[in-house]
């Protein structure tokens, strides 16, 4: 079994804003593209155009209808989910071959695919359903925080962030060191009341979620009503002249009348 480090130098992770995510799945597609072309074995698709398609994804977006506890209108919440890179990651300690491990330098949880036997124990132990068995490769796959991007000095500095963060058109995803209280991501979590996913499980996930803000329950028609009033009782300018000119025209005789 693999041992977890007693501490890590940094805690790199994601902050996901549930108030901003629009559920466009751009993060899902960019993740699939980057990880298929680069790190490890490709993320395979099985029978993609057949009757029973399946595929391996490191990031998925789930959509829910939510009723606020304080009452009011229901909200649609888009919930992205991937590996949370937990401090006390059960997927690491349950691995019989040591393929799953947590890095000391940055806290990222990875899988050494050459040592993975595809037993599925890590997927069974993960309470978040964040691991998937690649049926074509026979190994377990998970989010790597694009470890091959964030340290790649051949890329422009602006691109040295996870692919999902770089791609998100709504700016709903942020990346940084959540072990540093002065980092941008830590301050964002503090300002918005960011929280752990299922903290009662004791896994201490590094990734955080920002809660959706309550929506205004005022009826939309009440908001728009002032803008629906006519701007003038009587048309003026060219439109007014045209109206008067058309009114002055004699009515056309009906067909067949003498």
N, C-alpha and C positions, 0 to 999 in steps of 0.2 A: 504494500500500500504506500501511496505517496504521502509525505508529510507536508503540511502547510508551513510556510515561513512564519516565525513568531511576529514579524512585522515587515513592512515593505517601505522602501525609501519614498516612493510616491504612490498615490492612489488614482491612477488615470481612469476616467470613466465618462459617462454621458449624463447630461441633464436634459430631460425631455419635457417640453411644455405642452401639457394636454389642452391648454386653452388655445394654443396657436396651431396645433397639428390639424390639417384639413383632410387627412386620410387619402392623399393623392397617390401613395405607394411609390413615390420617387425614390425614397430611401431603400425600399425593398429591391427595386430594379437596379439601382446603382451598386448596392451590396452584392447582388447576384453577379452582376457584370464584373466588378473588380475582383471578387474572390474566385470566379471561374477562370479568369485570365492570369491570375498571379499566384497568391499564396496557396501552397499545398495542392492537393488533387482538385480537379474541377468539381463544381457543385452540379451533380448530374440531374437530368430530368428523365423520367421513365414513362414511356408511352404518352409523350406530350400531346399528341394529336389523336389519341385513341379514346376508347370508351372509359378507361380508368386511369387517367393521368395522375402522376405524383412527381414531386420534385423535392430537392433539398434547398432550404433557405436558412440563412443565418439571422434574418430579421423578418418579422411579420407584423402586420398592422391589423388589429381587431377593432370592430366598430360596435358600440353599444348605445342604447337609449337609456338615459339616466334621469331619474326623478330626484331633484334636490331635496335634501332633508327638511329644509325650511319652507318647502312648498314652492309653488310657482310652476312655470312652464317646463316641460321635459326638455332635456338637452341631448344632442348627439355628441358622443365623445369618441374620438379615434385614439386607440391605445396601441402604440408601437411596443413591441416586446422582442428582446434579444437577451443574450447572456448578460447578467448583471455584475459579473466579476466580483463575486462575494468575497468578503474578508475570510469568513469561515465557510469556504466552499465545500459542500458535501460531495460534489462530483469528483473532487480531487482525492479526498481521503478514501473513497470507496473503490478507486481504480486499482485493479489487481496487477497491472503491468507497469504502473508509473507513467502511462502515456499522458494522463491529465496532470497538469502541474500549474502552480502559481508563481509568477516571476517575482523575485525580491526587488528588482530595480524599479518596477512600475506597477506591480499588483495585477497585471493582466493574467487571466487564466487562459491557458492554451492547451492544445492537444498535439502530442508528438505522433503524427499519423503512422509513422513507421513502427511504432510500438503498440498501436491500438489494435485490438483483436475483435472489435465490434461486438463485445459482449452485452453492451447496453446498460451496464450497471450505473454509469454516470447519468444517463437519461432517466433511469428509474429513481435515482436519488435527488435529482434536481426538482425542486418544488415549483419551478416556474416554466417547466416544459421548454427550456431554452436549448436543448441539444437534439440533434436529429441524426439518424443513421442514414448515411449515403448508401443506398442499396447497390449502386454500381461499384463503388469503391470498397464497401464492406467496413468502413470506419466511421467513427462519430465525428460530426462537424459542429462548430459553434462559432459565435462572433469572436473575432480576434482583435477588435478595435483597430482593424487595419494596421497591424503592427509593422507590416511591410511598407506602409505609406508614411506613418508618423515619424519614422527615423530615416527616411530615404532622402539623403542630401542631393540626389539627382533631380528631385522634384522642386518646383518653386515653393518657397516657404508657405505661401497661402494654401497649397495643396497638401501640406503635411498634417492633415487631420483625417479622421475616418471618412470614408467615401459617403456615408449616409449624411454626415454633418455638412460636408461640402456641397451636397446635392440639394438638400432640403430647401424648397422655394419659399417656405413660410418662415424660415429661421426658427423652427420649433426644436432644433437639436443643438446642444452646445457640448463642447469637449474640453477637458482640462484636468488639473490635479485637484481632486476633491479632498485630498489630505492636507492641502494648504488652505488655511482659513482666509487668506488674503487673495486667493485666486479669483478670477472672474466667475467661475462656476460656483465656488463656495459662497460668494457674496450673492449670487443669483438665487441660490437655494435658501439662504437666510432671509432675503428680502421677500420671497414669494411663498415661504412656508413649504419648501420642498420636503418630500417624505420618501421613506423606504417602501418598497413593495412587500407586503406581508411581513412586517418587522417581527411579529410574534414567533416566527420560525427560527429566529436567532442566527440567520445566515449572514447578516450585516452586509447587504448588497451595497456596492460602491455607487452604482448608477442611481440617480434620483429622478423623481417625477415632480413636476410642478402642477398643482391642482387647477382644474378649470375654474375660471371666475364665474360666479352666479350671473345669469343673464337677466336683463331688464324684463320684467313681466308685463310691462305696459303694452296694451294692445297696439300692434303696428299701425292700425288705421288711425288711432289717436295721434300718433307721431306724425303721420303723413297728411292728416286732415288739413292743416294750414296751407300746405303746398298744393292741395287739390282745388282750392277756391279759384274762380276765374280771376285773371290778373286785371281785367277791366270790364265794366258793364257794357261798354260800347267800343267797337274796334276803331282804331285811329290809324293815321298814316296811310300807306298804300293799301293795306288790307281794308281799312275803313272806306276808302274811295272806291275800291273794287266792289265791296258789298253794296254800296249805294248805286253804283253804275249798273250792276246786275239787277237790282230791284227795280230800276227804272225801265228796263227792257220790257216791251209788250210780250204778253204770253203767246206762245206759238199756237196756231190753230191746230185742232186735232185732225187726224186723217179722216177723210170722208165728209168733213163738215163743209157747207156751202158759204 
